[in-house]
Every structure is written in structure tokens, then in C-alpha cells.
Amino acid sequence: QVRVVESGGGVVQPGESLTLTCKVHNRIFYIMAWYRQAPGKEREFVASMNTGGQATLADSVKGRFTISRNGAQNAAYLHMNSPEPGDTATYYCNGQLFHARGDFWGQGTQVTVSS
């Protein structure tokens, strides 16, 4: 059974770094991505990385967030540097299969940026 599990959320102050972790069980995904959804807003793309190490970041987080994957390709990390109150949201990990054969979502982890 494929499982996608996020962790690492919490309450941080503006500028305080935080790293989110996404662990995948029983599958290797071609692309692993992070999305977020704030209350009353639609889910939006944050960052992604494929197995070749190519990363894509949303303009809103460029220069502040980075994404990485481990060597076994079964985990992804979102490094949130200099978070702002506007980054407050539930963050979801998404894994996309090779050849666009489908994707899987985690349950989400809450991040609150507040002073």
C-alpha cells in the first residue's frame, strides 16, 4: 500500500526556519511536490523536484524556500527559510508516478507563522 506522510509542521515566528518532511512508503515517485492551502483559499503549488534533481519553485517562495530529496528517492523536504505570515497554511505532499500514471497525496501538516 502506498502511503505519503508529512511531518514537521508547527508554529514559528517570522524569519524562523522550518523544514517539512514527506516520507513515501512502497513507491518511488518521479516527481515529489509540495502544495499548500490557506483557509478560504484554493490549494496552490509551492515546489517540486523530479528524480533527476530538477527543482521548480513558485514565484512567491523563490529565494526563501528550497526543496530536496534523499538519495533513496523516498523522501522529500521543504526547507522554509525566512517564512512570513502569508506562508501560514496546511502543506501537502504530492507524489506523481512516472509516465503521468497518477498521483498520491498526504494528509497535510499545518504551518503557522506568527509573532
N, C-alpha and C positions, 0 to 999 in steps of 0.2 A: 504494500500500500504506500502510495506516495504521500509524504507529508512535508509541509512547508511551515516552519516555526520561527517566528520573530521574537526577539528579546532585546533588552537594553533601554527601553523607554523609561521616562521618568520626568521629574520636574527639574528644570535647570534655569539658571539666571541667564539673561542676555550675555553673550560672549563666552559662556562656559561650554567647553567642548563635550560632545556626547557621541558615542559610537553605537549604532544599531547593528544587530547580528541577525542574519537569516540562515538557518540551517535546513538542509534538504535531506530527506530520508528516502532511500530506494529509487533515486533517479538523478541523472545529471542533465541539467538544462543547458541548452545552447545560449540562451540569454537569461540573466537574472536581473531584475529591475526592482526599483523602489518607487512606490506611488504614495500619495498622501491625500487625506480628506479632512478638511476642517469643517466644523459644524455649519450647516446651512450651505455648504459649497459642494461642487462636484469633485470627484476624485481626479487628481492630476498627477502627471508624470513628474518624477524627480530625477532619477538617474538609472542607467543601465550599463551592463557590461557583458560582452559575449565571451565565449571560451578562449578567444584569441587575445583577450585583454583590451579590446576596443571599447572605450567608455563614451557615453553620451550623457550630458547633464542639461537640465532645464536652465534657461537663462536666469531664472530667479535665484538659483543656488550656485551658479558658476562663481568660482573664486572663494567660496565658503565651504562647500561640501565636496567630498570625493567619494568614489565607490571603489571597492576592491573585491577580489575573490581569492579564496585559498587555492593552494596547488592541486588539491583533490577535486576542485570544482564543485564541491557540495556545500559551500557556504559563501555568503556574500556579506559585505559590511558597508554601512553608510557612515562615513566619518563626517559628523556635523561640527564644523568649526565656525565660531562666531555666529551661533544661532540667534535669531531675532524673534520677538513675539509673534510676528507674522508666520513663523515656521511651526507654530502650535497646530497640531493635527494628529490624527491617527495615521501611522505609517504602515503600509502594507508591502510585503514582499511578493513578487510575481515571478514565476519561473516559466519560461517558454521552451517548448520542445523543439528539437531540430526539425527542419522542413515544415515549420508552421503547423505542426500536428496538434496543437492545443496548448493550454497553459493551466497553471495551478496557482492558487492564492493562499496566503497565510491568513491568520485571524486578525492580525494587526497588533501594533504596540503604540501606546499613547505617549506623545511627547508634548510637554507643556513648557513653554519658555516664558518665564515671568519673573519680575523683580519683586 
